[in-house]
Amino acid sequence: MRTRVDAKAFIQALDRVSGLIRKSAIPVLNAVLVRFGEDRCTLTSTNIDAYLSAALPAQGDAFAFLLDRPRETARAFRQFEGELAIEQTEAGEGGRRRIKLALSCGPRSAELYPFLPDDFPEQQAWEPMHSFNVNAARLYARVERVKYAVGIPRKEEARACLISVQFSGNRVYTLDGCRMAWDTDPELEVPAPFMAAPDALDHLKLFGDQTVSVQLGERFARVTDGVTTLSFRLPEGKLFKLDRAIPDRFQAEFDVYPKDFLGELGYLKRALRGKSHHAVRFSNGELFAESKGERYATRVQTDGDTNVIFGFTLDYMVEALKQFEKAPVVHMKLANPLGPIIFQADGRNDHALLLPVRLKHSSMAA
């Protein structure tokens, strides 16, 4: 059995789908399924949670194999150019069946012994119930902006909404029980709410700055540009009702300057001992923290009503401000000293929410 493909297109596709692979003790999960047939070559990888495939034209017979060490193979063949001929022969039967590949491109050739394709976990068939088109780069940027607030799945019983990126209406949002981030796009409203794992959405960057079709099923989703296709399982569970967490009245509203604020938080983080989440007191622009009997203080510039004392987790405040680090000014609003802190900036459609911490020690609460 023999087929021909464009060498550069084949290596680029192999590079692309290899990006989904996570190191596994199961050999077939470290390999890429290469299938020829109907004048097409389709390369597919999986990490069980998601599948990524890329297609390119081919001419020849129909056959398939599992290419192990795909990243190394792509690097070795990177200089291939022009027509790549691939010939497959088989020997043995049953448990002794074996595949041999002979590849040739110009003066270069290679002989490989791939895995049999039989053990590759095929995707479950499903039908889309909803679909919409979106610019992949724009959607990826929105996810990247808010995914820092996704919780870490430390327990199997963790609620899906706390460890997923959620899509509802024109919002993309994340939360972990202590903070929340959301981004609104007036030009895109998803036809049905859904959740997705951050790792699966990270592969949106493979589609670059082009329009893709997003198809939603009951348990699966698919993103495709007609050549590259990303499929992944949708987490099961109810989405968090975002509006219920956002206050409609505020006790204090003021402006801070992200670069200045992050600089002073950096000073406190470097000074404080230990790796635990440190509590910081905010009082009229003054920051105070203590650790192991040592005390540190600094000040940030503020504009507006800051006549309120509240505490926050240093690391969480850093991440919330980094969401807006390119904005000159960030507006902060507090419902009360123990209520949510809302962050927003002019000319942007994204927001952040941070729950304050109760200041236990008298020196911190004073």
ABEGO torsion letter per residue (X at the ends): XBBBBBAAAAAAAAAAAAAABBBBABAAAABBBBBBEGGBBBBBBBAGABBBBBBBBBBEBBBBBBBBGAAAAAAAAAABBEBBBBBBBBBEBEAABBBBBBBBBEABBBBBBBBBAAABBBBBBBBBABBBBBBAAAAAAAAAAAAAABBBBABAABBAAAABBBBBEABBBBBAGABBBBBBBAABBBABBBBBBAAAAAAAAAAEBBBBBBBBBAABBBBBAGABBBBBBBBBEBBBBAAAABBABBABBBBBBAAAAAAAAAAAAAABBEABBBBBBBBGGBBBBBBGGBBBBBBBBBBEBABBBBBBBAAAAAAAAAAAAABABBBBBBABAABBBBBBBBGBABBBBBBBBBBABAAAAX
